[in-house]
Amino acid sequence: MSAAVLAPVLGPAAASVGLQVLLQPYGAASTLGKVANTCAGLIYPAYCTLKAVEQRQPSPATTNKWLIYWSVYGLLTAAEKPLDKVLAWVPYYQLAKLVLLLWLQSPAYEGAQRIYIEGIRPWLLKYQSALDHGLAALLQALRRPELAMLGEALHHFAQRTPVLEWFVRGPAGGPAPRAFITDGSHQPRA
């Protein structure tokens, strides 16, 4: 039988099956949801961010929008990861996540800005000093001589391993400064 003969018979059935697959809470719909979430939550925002980076003078509003989006996205992802096994059993979770990701970016709703202004910012202002002290203590602990030696050994190994050598080059392609831990100013520690 030709495709033209089967189309009137199979067309409505195929459409019905396709809709059923999309509306199932698990299985193929979950996989489709993950692909949609990757596109909506990572690929499109990354493209918009790269466009802003490449602009000669990006507007502060655009820069602020994407900085806040990535901060909110990162915190939501950090909260989501420990719950992955449980969330996999929640019906329509991927669809709900897709709606959330679109809301976070939507110019009409500015969801990421709302979450930041109403939730993250007050918390950050309250605990920023303690977080800064904790991070400074962690960086100081990582600068212990034995860990510095380990970092240097890893750097040395990576420089001599063809697959890893690219990762330890500097931004201009030359040798990178030999410091495993920096002080946050992008300059090697003394």
TIVEX-28013 format. One record per residue: residue number from 0; x, y, z of N, C-alpha, C in turn. Coordinates in steps of 0.05 Angstrom, whole numbers, m for minus. Atoms other than C-alpha are relative to their C-alpha. Example, Ala and Ser with C-alpha at 12.3 -4.5 7.8 and 13.67 -1.06 7.14 Angstrom:
// residues 2
pos / npx / npy / npz / capx / capy / capz / cpx / cpy / cpz
0 / 18 / m24 / 0 / 246 / m90 / 156 / 18 / 24 / 0
1 / m16 / m24 / m1 / 273 / m21 / 143 / m15 / 22 / 14
END
This chain:
// residues 190
pos / npx / npy / npz / capx / capy / capz / cpx / cpy / cpz
0 / 17 / m24 / 0 / 0 / 0 / 0 / 18 / 25 / 0
1 / m15 / m25 / 2 / 23 / 70 / m15 / m6 / 18 / 25
2 / 4 / m18 / m23 / 30 / 125 / 37 / m25 / 17 / m4
3 / 24 / m17 / 5 / m25 / 165 / 2 / m26 / m15 / 8
4 / 24 / 16 / m7 / m75 / 108 / 14 / m2 / m2 / 30
5 / 1 / 4 / m29 / m55 / 99 / 87 / m3 / 26 / 15
6 / 1 / m25 / m15 / m52 / 173 / 105 / m28 / 7 / 11
7 / 26 / m6 / m12 / m128 / 183 / 113 / m7 / m18 / 24
8 / 6 / 19 / m21 / m131 / 122 / 157 / 18 / 4 / 24
9 / m19 / m2 / m22 / m68 / 131 / 198 / 4 / 29 / 11
10 / m4 / m28 / m8 / m67 / 208 / 201 / m13 / 6 / 27
11 / 12 / m6 / m25 / m119 / 216 / 256 / 10 / m17 / 23
12 / m10 / 18 / m21 / m92 / 156 / 294 / 28 / 10 / 9
13 / m26 / m10 / m7 / m21 / 184 / 291 / m1 / 25 / 16
14 / 3 / m25 / m15 / m44 / 252 / 315 / m9 / m7 / 29
15 / 10 / 8 / m26 / m82 / 218 / 372 / 22 / m12 / 17
16 / m22 / 13 / m15 / m21 / 176 / 392 / 20 / 21 / 8
17 / m19 / m21 / m6 / 24 / 237 / 388 / m9 / 17 / 24
18 / 11 / m15 / m22 / m22 / 276 / 434 / 1 / m16 / 26
19 / m1 / 17 / m24 / m26 / 217 / 482 / 28 / m1 / 11
20 / m28 / 1 / m10 / 50 / 213 / 485 / 7 / 26 / 14
21 / m7 / m26 / m12 / 56 / 287 / 500 / m14 / 4 / 27
22 / 15 / m5 / m24 / 3 / 285 / 554 / 5 / m22 / 22
23 / m6 / 20 / m20 / 30 / 223 / 590 / 18 / 12 / 21
24 / m17 / m12 / m21 / 61 / 242 / 657 / 28 / m13 / 1
25 / m25 / 14 / m2 / 118 / 192 / 649 / 9 / m9 / m28
26 / m9 / 12 / 25 / 159 / 158 / 595 / 10 / 20 / m20
27 / m9 / m17 / 22 / 167 / 192 / 528 / m6 / 30 / 5
28 / 6 / m28 / m6 / 133 / 256 / 552 / 21 / 12 / 19
29 / m21 / m9 / m18 / 184 / 261 / 608 / 26 / 6 / m15
30 / m24 / m4 / 16 / 241 / 254 / 558 / m4 / 25 / m17
31 / 6 / m24 / 16 / 208 / 306 / 512 / 2 / 24 / 18
32 / m1 / m23 / m19 / 200 / 351 / 573 / 29 / 8 / 7
33 / m28 / m6 / m6 / 274 / 345 / 590 / 13 / 14 / m23
34 / m12 / m13 / 23 / 293 / 364 / 519 / m11 / 29 / m2
35 / 12 / m27 / 0 / 244 / 423 / 521 / 12 / 17 / 22
36 / m12 / m15 / m22 / 272 / 444 / 589 / 29 / 8 / m6
37 / m28 / m7 / 7 / 343 / 442 / 563 / 0 / 23 / m20
38 / 1 / m22 / 19 / 324 / 485 / 504 / m9 / 26 / 12
39 / 12 / m24 / m12 / 282 / 534 / 544 / 17 / 11 / 23
40 / m14 / m9 / m24 / 324 / 536 / 607 / 30 / 5 / m3
41 / m29 / m2 / 3 / 395 / 531 / 580 / 8 / 12 / m28
42 / m10 / m8 / 27 / 403 / 539 / 504 / m9 / 28 / m7
43 / 9 / m26 / 7 / 359 / 599 / 492 / 12 / 22 / 18
44 / m13 / m21 / m17 / 384 / 638 / 554 / 30 / 3 / m6
45 / m29 / m2 / 6 / 456 / 620 / 536 / 4 / 17 / m26
46 / m1 / m16 / 25 / 444 / 648 / 466 / m4 / 29 / 5
47 / 5 / m28 / m7 / 414 / 712 / 494 / 23 / 12 / 15
48 / m22 / m10 / m16 / 471 / 719 / 543 / 24 / 5 / m18
49 / m22 / m4 / 18 / 523 / 709 / 488 / m4 / 24 / m18
50 / 6 / m24 / 16 / 488 / 761 / 445 / 6 / 25 / 16
51 / m6 / m24 / m17 / 492 / 810 / 504 / 30 / 4 / 3
52 / m29 / m2 / m3 / 566 / 794 / 514 / 13 / 12 / m25
53 / m12 / m9 / 25 / 580 / 807 / 441 / m8 / 28 / m9
54 / 8 / m28 / 7 / 544 / 874 / 439 / 23 / 19 / 9
55 / m21 / m19 / m6 / 591 / 932 / 438 / m5 / 14 / 27
56 / 8 / m12 / m25 / 554 / 967 / 495 / m27 / m12 / 9
57 / 26 / 11 / m8 / 502 / 920 / 525 / m14 / 17 / 20
58 / 15 / m17 / m19 / 447 / 955 / 562 / 2 / m12 / 28
59 / m1 / 10 / m28 / 451 / 950 / 638 / m25 / m18 / 6
60 / 24 / 16 / m5 / 379 / 923 / 637 / 3 / m28 / m11
61 / m4 / 27 / 12 / 398 / 865 / 591 / 20 / m15 / 16
62 / m20 / 13 / m17 / 460 / 849 / 631 / m11 / m9 / 26
63 / 12 / 6 / m26 / 422 / 852 / 696 / m20 / m23 / m3
64 / 20 / 21 / 4 / 365 / 808 / 668 / 13 / m27 / m1
65 / m12 / 26 / 3 / 412 / 752 / 648 / 17 / m8 / 23
66 / m14 / 7 / m25 / 456 / 756 / 710 / m19 / m11 / 21
67 / 20 / 9 / m19 / 394 / 750 / 753 / m11 / m27 / m8
68 / 11 / 26 / 10 / 365 / 694 / 709 / 19 / m23 / 7
69 / m19 / 22 / m5 / 429 / 652 / 715 / 4 / m5 / 29
70 / m3 / 4 / m29 / 434 / 664 / 790 / m24 / m16 / 10
71 / 25 / 14 / m8 / 361 / 642 / 800 / 0 / m29 / m10
72 / m1 / 26 / 12 / 369 / 584 / 752 / 20 / m18 / 15
73 / m20 / 15 / m15 / 432 / 561 / 788 / m10 / m9 / 27
74 / 11 / 7 / m26 / 399 / 563 / 856 / m22 / m20 / m1
75 / 22 / 19 / 4 / 337 / 527 / 831 / 11 / m28 / m7
76 / m13 / 26 / 8 / 381 / 473 / 799 / 13 / m13 / 24
77 / m13 / 11 / m24 / 421 / 465 / 863 / m21 / m11 / 19
78 / 22 / 10 / m17 / 355 / 456 / 901 / m13 / m25 / m12
79 / 13 / 22 / 14 / 328 / 408 / 848 / 17 / m26 / 1
80 / m17 / 23 / 3 / 388 / 361 / 843 / m4 / m21 / 22
81 / 4 / 21 / m20 / 381 / 327 / 911 / m27 / m13 / 0
82 / 27 / 11 / 1 / 308 / 315 / 897 / m7 / m14 / m27
83 / 4 / 12 / 26 / 317 / 285 / 827 / m16 / m26 / 0
84 / 13 / 26 / m1 / 296 / 215 / 846 / m30 / 2 / 8
85 / 28 / m4 / m9 / 232 / 239 / 880 / m15 / 15 / m22
86 / 13 / m16 / 21 / 215 / 291 / 826 / m6 / m16 / m25
87 / 5 / 17 / 24 / 219 / 237 / 772 / m27 / m14 / 2
88 / 26 / 13 / m4 / 156 / 207 / 802 / m23 / 19 / 1
89 / 21 / m20 / m1 / 117 / 272 / 804 / m12 / 3 / m28
90 / 12 / m2 / 27 / 67 / 271 / 746 / 2 / 29 / m10
91 / m2 / m25 / 14 / 77 / 327 / 697 / 21 / 19 / 11
92 / m20 / m17 / m12 / 138 / 353 / 734 / 15 / 15 / m23
93 / m15 / m13 / 22 / 176 / 366 / 668 / m16 / 23 / m12
94 / 17 / m21 / 12 / 117 / 406 / 641 / m2 / 24 / 19
95 / 0 / m22 / m20 / 112 / 446 / 706 / 26 / 15 / 0
96 / m27 / m12 / 1 / 187 / 459 / 703 / 3 / 18 / m25
97 / 0 / m16 / 24 / 180 / 483 / 631 / m15 / 26 / 3
98 / 16 / m25 / m4 / 126 / 532 / 650 / 15 / 19 / 19
99 / m15 / m17 / m18 / 169 / 557 / 708 / 24 / 13 / m15
100 / m23 / m11 / 14 / 230 / 566 / 662 / m9 / 23 / m19
101 / 10 / m20 / 18 / 188 / 605 / 612 / m9 / 25 / 16
102 / 8 / m23 / m17 / 159 / 648 / 668 / 24 / 15 / 10
103 / m24 / m14 / m10 / 229 / 663 / 695 / 11 / 20 / m21
104 / m12 / m16 / 21 / 249 / 692 / 627 / m20 / 20 / m12
105 / 21 / m15 / 13 / 183 / 723 / 605 / 2 / 30 / 5
106 / 0 / m29 / m4 / 187 / 799 / 593 / m25 / 10 / 13
107 / 26 / m8 / m12 / 114 / 803 / 614 / 0 / m5 / 30
108 / 2 / 7 / m28 / 124 / 770 / 682 / 26 / 5 / 15
109 / m26 / m4 / m13 / 199 / 777 / 697 / 3 / m17 / 25
110 / 0 / 18 / m23 / 196 / 716 / 742 / 26 / m1 / 15
111 / m26 / 2 / m13 / 271 / 712 / 755 / 5 / 25 / 17
112 / m4 / m25 / m15 / 272 / 785 / 777 / m18 / 0 / 25
113 / 18 / 2 / m24 / 212 / 773 / 823 / 11 / m18 / 21
114 / m11 / 19 / m20 / 244 / 713 / 856 / 24 / 12 / 13
115 / m24 / m13 / m11 / 309 / 752 / 864 / m8 / 22 / 20
116 / 7 / m23 / m17 / 277 / 815 / 892 / m15 / m8 / 25
117 / 17 / 7 / m23 / 226 / 782 / 937 / 11 / m23 / 17
118 / m10 / 22 / m15 / 265 / 721 / 959 / 30 / m1 / 5
119 / m29 / 3 / m2 / 339 / 717 / 944 / 13 / 24 / 12
120 / m14 / m25 / m8 / 359 / 790 / 954 / m2 / 4 / 30
121 / 1 / m4 / m29 / 332 / 797 / 1025 / 17 / m20 / 16
122 / m16 / 21 / m13 / 365 / 731 / 1045 / 29 / 6 / m4
123 / m28 / m6 / 6 / 430 / 751 / 1011 / 10 / 24 / 17
124 / m8 / m23 / m16 / 432 / 819 / 1046 / 3 / m7 / 29
125 / m2 / 8 / m28 / 420 / 785 / 1113 / 24 / m17 / 6
126 / m21 / 20 / m5 / 472 / 730 / 1105 / 26 / 5 / m16
127 / m23 / m4 / 17 / 523 / 760 / 1056 / 26 / 1 / 15
128 / m24 / m2 / m15 / 574 / 777 / 1109 / 9 / m27 / 10
129 / m7 / 27 / m10 / 572 / 707 / 1140 / 9 / m18 / m23
130 / m8 / 16 / 24 / 576 / 675 / 1070 / 28 / 8 / m9
131 / m27 / m9 / 8 / 636 / 718 / 1052 / 22 / m10 / 19
132 / m20 / 9 / m20 / 672 / 700 / 1117 / 4 / m31 / m3
133 / m3 / 29 / 4 / 657 / 626 / 1105 / 15 / m7 / m25
134 / m15 / 5 / 24 / 682 / 628 / 1034 / 30 / 8 / 3
135 / m28 / m8 / m4 / 745 / 666 / 1055 / 14 / m22 / 17
136 / m12 / 21 / m16 / 758 / 612 / 1108 / 5 / m25 / m17
137 / m4 / 23 / 18 / 748 / 557 / 1056 / 23 / 4 / m18
138 / m23 / m5 / 17 / 796 / 590 / 1008 / 26 / m1 / 15
139 / m25 / 1 / m16 / 847 / 598 / 1063 / 7 / m29 / 6
140 / m6 / 29 / m5 / 840 / 524 / 1081 / 10 / m14 / m25
141 / m10 / 12 / 25 / 850 / 506 / 1008 / 28 / 8 / m8
142 / m27 / m10 / 6 / 915 / 545 / 1007 / 21 / m14 / 17
143 / m20 / 14 / m16 / 948 / 497 / 1056 / 21 / m12 / m18
144 / m22 / 9 / 17 / 1015 / 475 / 1030 / m4 / m27 / m14
145 / 4 / 27 / 12 / 996 / 402 / 1019 / m21 / 1 / m22
146 / 20 / m2 / 21 / 935 / 422 / 978 / 11 / 16 / m23
147 / m13 / m15 / 22 / 976 / 473 / 939 / 18 / m18 / m16
148 / m17 / 20 / 15 / 1025 / 417 / 922 / m17 / m18 / m17
149 / 18 / 17 / 15 / 967 / 373 / 900 / m10 / 15 / m25
150 / 9 / m17 / 23 / 941 / 430 / 856 / 22 / 3 / m21
151 / m23 / m2 / 18 / 1010 / 440 / 826 / 4 / m26 / m15
152 / m4 / 26 / 13 / 1016 / 366 / 812 / m22 / m5 / m21
153 / 22 / 3 / 19 / 948 / 365 / 778 / 5 / 17 / m24
154 / m6 / m18 / 21 / 967 / 425 / 737 / 23 / m11 / m18
155 / m23 / 11 / 14 / 1034 / 393 / 717 / m10 / m24 / m17
156 / 10 / 23 / 14 / 998 / 328 / 698 / m17 / 8 / m24
157 / 17 / m9 / 22 / 946 / 365 / 656 / 16 / 13 / m22
158 / m16 / m13 / 20 / 999 / 405 / 620 / 13 / m21 / m18
159 / m14 / 21 / 16 / 1031 / 340 / 596 / m18 / m21 / m10
160 / 20 / 19 / 11 / 968 / 303 / 578 / m14 / 13 / m23
161 / 11 / m13 / 24 / 946 / 318 / 507 / m30 / 8 / 2
162 / 29 / m6 / m1 / 871 / 315 / 521 / m6 / 22 / 21
163 / 5 / m19 / m21 / 876 / 358 / 584 / 16 / 26 / m3
164 / m17 / m23 / 3 / 929 / 407 / 561 / m15 / 26 / m6
165 / 16 / m23 / 8 / 878 / 454 / 530 / m12 / 14 / 24
166 / 13 / m11 / m24 / 844 / 464 / 598 / 18 / 17 / 17
167 / m18 / m15 / m18 / 906 / 492 / 632 / 14 / 22 / m15
168 / m12 / m23 / 14 / 924 / 543 / 578 / m14 / 25 / 10
169 / 11 / m26 / m7 / 914 / 616 / 592 / m20 / 10 / m21
170 / 20 / m10 / 18 / 860 / 658 / 557 / 11 / 5 / m28
171 / m12 / m5 / 26 / 909 / 677 / 500 / 11 / m25 / m13
172 / m10 / 25 / 11 / 928 / 604 / 490 / 28 / m7 / 10
173 / m26 / 5 / m11 / 995 / 610 / 525 / m2 / m14 / 26
174 / 1 / 14 / m26 / 1015 / 578 / 590 / m16 / 16 / 21
175 / 16 / m14 / m21 / 968 / 594 / 647 / 17 / 4 / 25
176 / m14 / m4 / m25 / 993 / 622 / 713 / m3 / m26 / 17
177 / 0 / 25 / m14 / 1011 / 564 / 758 / m11 / 3 / 28
178 / 12 / m3 / m27 / 963 / 576 / 815 / m27 / m15 / m1
179 / 25 / 16 / 0 / 909 / 526 / 832 / m22 / 16 / 13
180 / 20 / m16 / m14 / 873 / 573 / 880 / 7 / 29 / m3
181 / m5 / m29 / 2 / 865 / 648 / 868 / m14 / 14 / 23
182 / 14 / m15 / m21 / 842 / 703 / 914 / m26 / 12 / m10
183 / 25 / m10 / 11 / 781 / 716 / 870 / 3 / 23 / m19
184 / m5 / m23 / 18 / 813 / 773 / 831 / 10 / m9 / m27
185 / m9 / 12 / 24 / 831 / 726 / 774 / 31 / 2 / m4
186 / m30 / m1 / 0 / 905 / 736 / 791 / 10 / m22 / 18
187 / m11 / 21 / m17 / 947 / 680 / 819 / 8 / 11 / 27
188 / m8 / m8 / m27 / 959 / 683 / 893 / 31 / 2 / 1
189 / m29 / m4 / m3 / 1028 / 705 / 915 / 12 / m22 / 16
END
